[in-house]
Amino acid sequence: MTKADIVRVREEFVQATRRALRIGYDLVEMHAGHGYLAHEFLSPLSNRRADEYGGSLENRMRFPLETFAAMRAAWPADKPMGVRISVTDWVEGGWDVDQSVVFAKELKKLGCDYIDISSGALDPRQQVPFAPGYNVPSAAKVKKEAGLPTMCVGLITSPRECEDFIASGKTDFVVLARGMMWNPRFAWHAAEELGADAPYAPKYMACHPKMRPQIFPNRAKAPKR
């Protein structure tokens, strides 16, 4: 990318932010992970530039930070804005958790409200230790050292896992993808398992387990009307 390209793309991010505001979105998140452009600038595996946008950590962070600052300026101060990152490349010599902490601290100075923690997807050499909640330790480190609330993803499919990760203070939000795609009623089912009340639209009340105990035995307490 030339310097003119960088200016043009940064402005495109700003225009997207303004469209989101005009349409009525309540939150905007800049994607700086998964091998997308901002991640390519951050990681020393992909960033081979020899100018002020490459080399040192400060330089590699420059484009993502400039872009976020421009987006934040176009977004109301009372509306949240966050950043999704790949907290590590899972490749030796690549982007890692310690660099993510530094990046998160700089984002916080610019008005970032939270960090959405994912990982990988930049380099085919990655060795990802896939397991439920495998990104949670990294989220806990970023939260503690950068002082920013964190969201966390990573093969999390169980309501108990979600509850444990949040209750333990390791992360502030749990974000589900595959789990919600497999079970679009996850929120209802999680509420039942954890003994909480979830709101049901009147037309859906007939499907509540307590309305048909003969086919949904041993469920949680009856819902509030």
Secondary structure, DSSP 8 states (H G I E B T S, - for coil): --HHHHHHHHHHHHHHHHHHHHHT-S-EEEEE-TTSHHHHHH-TTT----STTSSSHHHHHHHHHHHHHHHHHTS-TTS-EEEEEES--SSTTS--HHHHHHHHHHHHHTT--EEEEE---S-TT-----STTTTHHHHHHHHHHH---EEE-SS---HHHHHHHHHTTS-SEE--SHHHHH-TTHHHHHHHHHT------GGGGGGSGGGSTTTSTT-------
